[in-house]
Amino acid sequence: MAYVICEPCVGVKATKCVEVCPVDAIHPRPDEPGHKEAEQLFIDPNTCISCGACAAVCPANAIYAEEEVPAKWKSYIAKNAEHYK
């Protein structure tokens, strides 16, 4: 299962997770178009290898393994996936 970025990232967009992701699954990166306008970062569920490196460094505690996403943030599973369609 992939990791998911949830509500605590909204408005924060800390990029430590982008820096540690070994497969470049988190976007938009600061050097990409749309980063400034995006309200949060997103993890591509098809690219994520579920290593957990991103969750370990997230200062907002916004990243969870898909099966561990708190009930109040379950909608972020689809929101992350939709970003990559």
C-alpha positions as a Markdown table, in Angstrom:
| # | Residue | x | y | z |
|---|---|---|---|---|
| 1 | Met | 0.0 | 0.0 | 0.0 |
| 2 | Ala | 1.1 | 3.5 | -0.7 |
| 3 | Tyr | 1.6 | 6.4 | 1.7 |
| 4 | Val | -0.9 | 9.3 | 1.7 |
| 5 | Ile | -0.4 | 12.9 | 2.6 |
| 6 | Cys | -3.3 | 14.2 | 4.7 |
| 7 | Glu | -4.8 | 17.4 | 6.0 |
| 8 | Pro | -1.9 | 18.6 | 8.3 |
| 9 | Cys | 0.0 | 19.3 | 5.1 |
| 10 | Val | -2.5 | 21.8 | 3.8 |
| 11 | Gly | -0.9 | 25.2 | 3.8 |
| 12 | Val | 2.4 | 23.8 | 5.1 |
| 13 | Lys | 3.9 | 22.0 | 2.1 |
| 14 | Ala | 7.1 | 21.2 | 4.0 |
| 15 | Thr | 9.4 | 19.5 | 1.5 |
| 16 | Lys | 11.6 | 17.3 | 3.6 |
| 17 | Cys | 9.5 | 14.4 | 2.3 |
| 18 | Val | 10.3 | 15.3 | -1.3 |
| 19 | Glu | 14.0 | 15.3 | -0.5 |
| 20 | Val | 14.1 | 11.8 | 1.0 |
| 21 | Cys | 11.7 | 10.0 | -1.4 |
| 22 | Pro | 13.9 | 7.5 | -3.3 |
| 23 | Val | 11.5 | 7.2 | -6.2 |
| 24 | Asp | 10.4 | 10.8 | -6.7 |
| 25 | Ala | 6.7 | 10.0 | -5.9 |
| 26 | Ile | 5.9 | 13.3 | -4.1 |
| 27 | His | 4.8 | 16.4 | -6.1 |
| 28 | Pro | 4.6 | 19.2 | -6.8 |
| 29 | Arg | 8.3 | 19.7 | -5.9 |
| 30 | Pro | 9.4 | 23.3 | -5.2 |
| 31 | Asp | 11.0 | 23.5 | -8.7 |
| 32 | Glu | 7.9 | 22.3 | -10.5 |
| 33 | Pro | 5.1 | 24.4 | -12.0 |
| 34 | Gly | 2.1 | 24.6 | -9.7 |
| 35 | His | 4.0 | 24.2 | -6.4 |
| 36 | Lys | 3.2 | 27.7 | -5.2 |
| 37 | Glu | -0.5 | 27.4 | -6.1 |
| 38 | Ala | -1.0 | 23.8 | -4.7 |
| 39 | Glu | -2.5 | 23.7 | -1.2 |
| 40 | Gln | -0.6 | 20.6 | -0.3 |
| 41 | Leu | 1.8 | 17.9 | -1.6 |
| 42 | Phe | 0.6 | 14.6 | -3.0 |
| 43 | Ile | 2.1 | 11.1 | -3.2 |
| 44 | Asp | 1.6 | 9.1 | -6.4 |
| 45 | Pro | 0.2 | 5.8 | -5.3 |
| 46 | Asn | 1.5 | 4.1 | -8.5 |
| 47 | Thr | 5.1 | 5.2 | -7.8 |
| 48 | Cys | 5.3 | 5.0 | -4.0 |
| 49 | Ile | 7.2 | 1.9 | -2.8 |
| 50 | Ser | 5.9 | 2.2 | 0.8 |
| 51 | Cys | 9.3 | 2.7 | 2.3 |
| 52 | Gly | 8.1 | 5.2 | 4.9 |
| 53 | Ala | 11.0 | 7.6 | 4.5 |
| 54 | Cys | 8.6 | 10.5 | 3.9 |
| 55 | Ala | 6.5 | 9.8 | 7.0 |
| 56 | Ala | 9.6 | 9.7 | 9.2 |
| 57 | Val | 10.7 | 13.2 | 8.3 |
| 58 | Cys | 7.3 | 15.0 | 7.9 |
| 59 | Pro | 7.3 | 17.9 | 10.4 |
| 60 | Ala | 3.5 | 18.2 | 10.2 |
| 61 | Asn | 2.9 | 14.5 | 10.8 |
| 62 | Ala | 0.7 | 14.5 | 7.7 |
| 63 | Ile | 1.9 | 11.2 | 6.1 |
| 64 | Tyr | 0.4 | 7.8 | 6.8 |
| 65 | Ala | 0.5 | 4.4 | 5.3 |
| 66 | Glu | -2.8 | 4.0 | 3.4 |
| 67 | Glu | -4.1 | 1.4 | 5.8 |
| 68 | Glu | -3.3 | 3.7 | 8.8 |
| 69 | Val | -4.9 | 6.9 | 7.6 |
| 70 | Pro | -7.1 | 8.2 | 10.4 |
| 71 | Ala | -10.9 | 7.9 | 9.7 |
| 72 | Lys | -11.3 | 11.7 | 9.6 |
| 73 | Trp | -8.8 | 11.9 | 6.7 |
| 74 | Lys | -9.8 | 8.9 | 4.6 |
| 75 | Ser | -10.9 | 11.2 | 1.8 |
| 76 | Tyr | -7.2 | 12.1 | 1.3 |
| 77 | Ile | -6.5 | 8.6 | -0.1 |
| 78 | Ala | -8.6 | 9.5 | -3.2 |
| 79 | Lys | -7.4 | 13.1 | -3.2 |
| 80 | Asn | -3.8 | 11.9 | -3.6 |
| 81 | Ala | -4.7 | 9.5 | -6.3 |
| 82 | Glu | -6.8 | 12.0 | -8.2 |
| 83 | His | -3.9 | 14.4 | -8.3 |
| 84 | Tyr | -2.1 | 11.9 | -10.6 |
| 85 | Lys | -4.9 | 11.2 | -13.0 |
